[in-house]
Amino acid sequence: MRLEYTPPEADGWAEIAANPIEFDANPPLQKLRVQWPLGDANVDRTAVASSLIFSPWIAGRCDHIRPFSALTVQRIVEWFQTQNIWVSPTPVRSGGLQIPRGHRRIRLGTPHEIDDSAMTILNFVAPLAGSGQDGDSVQIASNVGTLLQNAPTQADRFAMEIGLGVLLAGSLSASEFIYPEFAASSPDAFAAVARLIESVSLGLRLE
């Protein structure tokens, strides 16, 4: 899969384009769109985010436009191996690149389970609904719903939501994600995703 991140333009929409290459399946949409001021997002995080979001349709090379770190490459490869998928992410850069460190705990999941006012609640809505923030609740307009509805498994859907969270992490000053439903239903996948996003200075916890 050839994956390319494009920062928001005048209309405020950022994109990750996914173009299948040999052995890949065709994703139900080839451009993930997100309405949020992401800017020129961290390259390691965009690599992790796009790999998580489009992983159900990736089955070979995983080509990213911008070079990212060797540690991130290693963790992406390890994560795909847990799904019995071989990938060879490219390109790799030499040297390090500072990854932003945030302070906010981001909660994903159904509203009735949210009971901690110290967390920021992240919700994904249809593109026409528009993005915005009301107190500790952040609403992100995106067409990701098309991908989520076509996720092969529940674990895939949860991982894709974490992927979108990783893409947004810098702009939200996130430090960790809280997703108890993911941990309860798919503990092995939860642990694998936690190890992957650790490479880009983000945590994933049950509570």
GUKE-230188 format. One record per residue (C-alpha): residue in one letter; y, z, x. Coordinates in Angstrom, 1 decimal. Example, Ala and Ser with C-alpha at 12.3 -4.5 7.8 and 13.67 -1.06 7.14 Angstrom:
BEGIN
LOKOL   r       c2       c3       c1
LOKOL   A     -4.5      7.8     12.3
LOKOL   S     -1.1      7.1     13.7
***
This chain:
BEGIN
LOKOL   r       c2       c3       c1
LOKOL   M      0.0      0.0      0.0
LOKOL   R      3.5     -0.9      1.3
LOKOL   L      5.8      2.0      0.3
LOKOL   E      9.6      1.7      0.6
LOKOL   Y     12.3      4.3     -0.5
LOKOL   T     15.7      3.1     -1.6
LOKOL   P     18.5      5.7     -1.9
LOKOL   P     20.5      5.8     -5.1
LOKOL   E     23.0      3.0     -5.6
LOKOL   A     26.1      3.0     -7.9
LOKOL   D     23.9      3.5    -11.0
LOKOL   G     22.5      6.7     -9.5
LOKOL   W     18.9      5.6     -9.4
LOKOL   A     16.7      6.1     -6.4
LOKOL   E     13.5      4.1     -6.1
LOKOL   I     10.1      4.1     -4.3
LOKOL   A      8.6      0.6     -4.4
LOKOL   A      4.8      0.3     -4.1
LOKOL   N      3.4     -3.1     -3.2
LOKOL   P     -0.4     -3.4     -3.1
LOKOL   I     -2.1     -4.9      0.0
LOKOL   E     -5.7     -5.4      0.8
LOKOL   F     -8.2     -3.0     -1.0
LOKOL   D     -5.4     -1.4     -3.1
LOKOL   A     -5.4     -1.3     -6.9
LOKOL   N     -2.3     -2.3     -8.9
LOKOL   P     -0.3      0.7    -10.0
LOKOL   P      0.9      0.7    -13.6
LOKOL   L      4.4      0.3    -12.3
LOKOL   Q      5.5     -0.9     -8.9
LOKOL   K      8.9      0.9     -8.8
LOKOL   L      9.2      4.6     -9.4
LOKOL   R     12.8      5.3    -10.4
LOKOL   V     14.5      8.7    -10.3
LOKOL   Q     18.1      9.5    -11.4
LOKOL   W     19.3     12.1     -9.1
LOKOL   P     21.7     12.3     -6.1
LOKOL   L     19.0     12.2     -3.4
LOKOL   G     20.9     10.4     -0.8
LOKOL   D     19.1      9.2      2.3
LOKOL   A     16.1     11.5      1.8
LOKOL   N     14.2     12.9      4.8
LOKOL   V     11.8     10.3      6.0
LOKOL   D      8.8     12.6      6.4
LOKOL   R      9.2     13.9      2.9
LOKOL   T      9.6     10.4      1.4
LOKOL   A      6.3      9.5      3.2
LOKOL   V      4.5     12.5      1.7
LOKOL   A      6.1     12.1     -1.7
LOKOL   S      5.2      8.4     -2.0
LOKOL   S      1.7      9.0     -0.8
LOKOL   L      1.1     11.7     -3.4
LOKOL   I      2.7      9.7     -6.2
LOKOL   F      0.9      6.5     -5.7
LOKOL   S     -2.3      7.9     -4.1
LOKOL   P     -4.7      7.0     -7.1
LOKOL   W     -4.0      3.3     -6.3
LOKOL   I     -4.1      3.5     -2.5
LOKOL   A     -7.3      2.6     -0.6
LOKOL   G     -6.5      1.4      2.9
LOKOL   R     -3.4      1.0      5.0
LOKOL   C     -0.4      3.1      3.9
LOKOL   D      2.7      1.3      5.3
LOKOL   H      6.0      3.1      5.1
LOKOL   I      9.2      1.3      6.1
LOKOL   R     10.7      4.0      8.2
LOKOL   P      8.9      5.8     11.1
LOKOL   F      7.8      9.4     10.4
LOKOL   S      6.3     12.2     12.5
LOKOL   A      2.7     12.4     13.9
LOKOL   L      2.1     15.7     12.2
LOKOL   T      2.9     14.2      8.8
LOKOL   V      0.6     11.3      9.5
LOKOL   Q     -2.2     13.6     10.4
LOKOL   R     -1.8     15.7      7.2
LOKOL   I     -1.6     12.5      5.0
LOKOL   V     -4.8     11.2      6.6
LOKOL   E     -6.5     14.7      6.1
LOKOL   W     -5.3     14.8      2.5
LOKOL   F     -6.7     11.4      1.6
LOKOL   Q    -10.0     12.3      3.3
LOKOL   T    -10.5     15.1      0.8
LOKOL   Q    -10.6     12.2     -1.8
LOKOL   N    -13.0     10.2      0.3
LOKOL   I    -10.3      7.6      0.9
LOKOL   W     -9.6      6.1      4.4
LOKOL   V     -5.9      5.4      5.1
LOKOL   S     -4.0      4.5      8.2
LOKOL   P     -0.3      5.4      7.7
LOKOL   T      2.3      3.6      9.7
LOKOL   P      4.7      3.6     11.5
LOKOL   V      4.8      6.8     13.6
LOKOL   R      7.9      7.9     15.6
LOKOL   S      8.0      9.9     18.8
LOKOL   G      9.9     13.1     18.9
LOKOL   G     11.0     15.4     16.1
LOKOL   L     13.4     15.1     13.2
LOKOL   Q     14.9     18.1     11.6
LOKOL   I     13.5     18.8      8.1
LOKOL   P     15.9     20.6      5.7
LOKOL   R     15.0     24.2      4.8
LOKOL   G     15.9     25.4      1.3
LOKOL   H     15.8     28.7     -0.5
LOKOL   R     14.9     27.8     -4.1
LOKOL   R     11.5     28.4     -5.8
LOKOL   I     10.8     25.4     -8.0
LOKOL   R      8.5     26.0    -11.0
LOKOL   L      6.4     23.2    -12.5
LOKOL   G      4.4     23.6    -15.7
LOKOL   T      4.6     24.0    -19.4
LOKOL   P      7.6     25.9    -20.7
LOKOL   H      5.6     28.6    -22.5
LOKOL   E      4.2     29.9    -19.2
LOKOL   I      7.5     30.2    -17.5
LOKOL   D      8.6     33.8    -17.3
LOKOL   D     10.5     34.2    -14.0
LOKOL   S     14.2     33.8    -14.2
LOKOL   A     14.4     33.8    -10.4
LOKOL   M     12.8     30.4    -10.3
LOKOL   T     14.4     26.9    -10.9
LOKOL   I     12.5     25.1    -13.7
LOKOL   L     11.9     21.4    -13.0
LOKOL   N     11.3     19.1    -15.9
LOKOL   F     10.6     15.3    -15.9
LOKOL   V     12.0     13.3    -18.8
LOKOL   A     12.2      9.7    -19.9
LOKOL   P     14.8      7.5    -18.3
LOKOL   L     17.0      7.3    -21.4
LOKOL   A     17.2     11.1    -21.7
LOKOL   G     19.4     11.4    -18.5
LOKOL   S     19.4     13.9    -15.7
LOKOL   G     21.2     17.2    -15.6
LOKOL   Q     21.1     20.9    -14.9
LOKOL   D     21.6     23.8    -17.3
LOKOL   G     21.5     27.1    -15.5
LOKOL   D     18.1     27.5    -13.8
LOKOL   S     16.6     24.5    -15.6
LOKOL   V     16.8     21.0    -14.0
LOKOL   Q     16.0     17.9    -16.0
LOKOL   I     15.1     14.8    -14.0
LOKOL   A     15.2     11.3    -15.7
LOKOL   S     12.4      9.2    -14.3
LOKOL   N      9.8      6.5    -15.3
LOKOL   V      7.1      8.7    -13.6
LOKOL   G      5.6      9.3    -17.0
LOKOL   T      4.0      5.9    -16.9
LOKOL   L      2.2      6.9    -13.7
LOKOL   L      1.3     10.4    -15.0
LOKOL   Q     -0.2      9.0    -18.2
LOKOL   N     -2.4      6.7    -16.1
LOKOL   A     -3.6      9.4    -13.6
LOKOL   P     -7.4      9.2    -13.2
LOKOL   T     -7.8     12.9    -13.2
LOKOL   Q     -5.8     16.0    -14.1
LOKOL   A     -5.6     17.0    -10.4
LOKOL   D     -4.1     13.5     -9.6
LOKOL   R     -1.4     14.1    -12.3
LOKOL   F     -0.6     17.5    -10.8
LOKOL   A     -0.4     16.1     -7.3
LOKOL   M      1.9     13.3     -8.5
LOKOL   E      4.2     15.9    -10.0
LOKOL   I      4.3     17.8     -6.7
LOKOL   G      5.0     14.5     -5.0
LOKOL   L      8.1     13.9     -7.1
LOKOL   G      9.1     17.5     -6.4
LOKOL   V      8.8     16.8     -2.6
LOKOL   L     11.1     13.8     -3.0
LOKOL   L     13.7     15.9     -4.8
LOKOL   A     13.2     19.0     -2.5
LOKOL   G     16.2     18.4     -0.1
LOKOL   S     18.7     17.8     -2.9
LOKOL   L     17.4     20.8     -4.8
LOKOL   S     17.4     23.1     -1.7
LOKOL   A     13.7     23.8     -2.4
LOKOL   S     11.6     26.0     -0.3
LOKOL   E      8.4     26.2     -2.3
LOKOL   F      6.8     25.0     -5.6
LOKOL   I      5.0     27.3     -8.1
LOKOL   Y      2.3     25.6    -10.2
LOKOL   P     -0.2     28.0    -11.6
LOKOL   E     -1.8     25.4    -13.9
LOKOL   F     -2.7     23.3    -10.9
LOKOL   A     -4.1     26.2     -9.0
LOKOL   A     -6.2     27.4    -11.9
LOKOL   S     -7.7     24.0    -12.9
LOKOL   S     -8.2     22.4     -9.5
LOKOL   P     -8.2     25.0     -6.7
LOKOL   D     -9.5     22.7     -4.0
LOKOL   A     -7.0     20.0     -4.7
LOKOL   F     -4.3     22.6     -4.9
LOKOL   A     -5.2     23.9     -1.4
LOKOL   A     -5.3     20.4      0.0
LOKOL   V     -1.8     19.5     -1.4
LOKOL   A     -0.5     22.8     -0.1
LOKOL   R     -1.6     21.9      3.4
LOKOL   L     -0.1     18.5      3.1
LOKOL   I      3.4     19.6      2.0
LOKOL   E      3.4     22.4      4.6
LOKOL   S      3.9     19.6      7.2
LOKOL   V      7.3     19.0      5.7
LOKOL   S      8.4     22.7      5.5
LOKOL   L      7.5     23.2      1.8
LOKOL   G      5.2     25.7      0.2
LOKOL   L      2.9     25.5     -2.8
LOKOL   R      1.9     28.8     -4.5
LOKOL   L      0.1     30.1     -7.6
LOKOL   E      3.0     32.4     -8.5
***
